[in-house]
Amino acid sequence: QVQLVESGGGLVQAGGSLRLSCAASGTIFSIATMGWYRQAPGKQRELVASVTSGGSTNYVDFAKGRFTISRDNAKSTMYLQMNSLKPEDTAVYYCNADINWARMNYWGQGTQVTVSS
């Protein structure tokens, strides 16, 4: 069984920064595509960024230039550095681990990010 635990959320003023972490238990981390998603009140969960097992990254438009995703396979931990935060970034941020070929997909419990104007 895989467990994903997010941390690092909180309240920050617009223009500020936060660094989210996702710590994974189990042995799949190094072969999983890891991703950060977010869900704002009344909205659907959406992808923020992802990083493959090989280190290739993908960002959605709103994250480009402001957010940086990274992973440390030795620590089984993924990060999301968020800079220049905006009130519209307010959401619960979720960690996801996906191994498509094995049909394995796991979610963390989420961490709240609130950006005040």
N, C-alpha and C positions, 0 to 999 in steps of 0.2 A: 504494500500500500504506500502511496506517495502522499506526503503532506506538504503543502505550500503555506508559508507564513509570511505575510507582508508586514512591514513596519516602516516608520518614517513619515507617516502622514501627520497632518496638523493644521493649524490656522496660521496663515501668512498674509501679509499685505500684498496688494498688487505690485508687481515688479520684483517681488522677492523670489527666493529659491527654496526648493525642498529636494531631498534625495530619498527616494523610496528604495527599500530592499525587499527581496523575496528569497527567503531561505527554504531550500528543499530538502526533505528527507528522502531516503530510498536511494536507489542506484541508477535512476534513469536520467538524472539531470544532464549529464554530459552528452547524451544522444537526443535530447528533446529540443524542439524549437520552443523557445520561451517567449512569452509575450506579456505586455501590459495592456489592459483594457480599462475602460472607465464607464461609469454609469451615473449620469446626473438625474436628479429627481424628475420623474415623468418622462424620461427618455430611455431609449434602448441602449444596451451595453454596446460600446464601440471600441474598436482597436485603436490603440495609441501608437505602439511600436512593437516590433518583434526582432528577435535575433536567433539565427539558426545555430545548430551545434557547431558549425564551422566558423561562426562569427559574422556572417552576413546580416546586415541590419536593414530594416524596413520601417519607414515612418509615414504616418498619415500626414496630410498637408498641415494641419494645425500644429503638429509637433515639430515639423522641420525647422531647424535653426534655433529652437528653444529647448528641446528635450534631447537627452542622450541616453540611449539604452546600452547596457554593457552586461557582461557575465563573467564570473570567475568560476570555472569548472572545478578548480581545486577546493573551493569553498562551497560548491553547490549553491551559489548565490547569484541572483540577478539584481541589477540596479536600474533605476531611472532617475537621472539627474534632470530636474525641471527648473529652468531659469525663466526670468521675465514672465512670471505667472500672472494670469489675468483672472478676473472674477468668473469668466465663463469656463475656466479650468476646474471649478468647484465640482467635485464628484467623488464617488467611491471608486478607488483604483484597485483593480484586481490583477493578480498574477495568474498566468496560465502556462501549463506545460503540455505540449502536444507531441505525440509520436504517431504521425498519421498512418504509417505502414503497419503499426501494431494496433491501431484503433484505440490508443490510450490517450486520454485527455483529462487533465486535472485542473481544479481551480482553488485558489486561496479564498480566505474569508473576506478579504477586502480591507482597505485602509482609507479613512476619510481624509480628503484634502479640501480645505475651505480657503478660498482666496477672497479677502475683503477689499472693497474698493476705497 
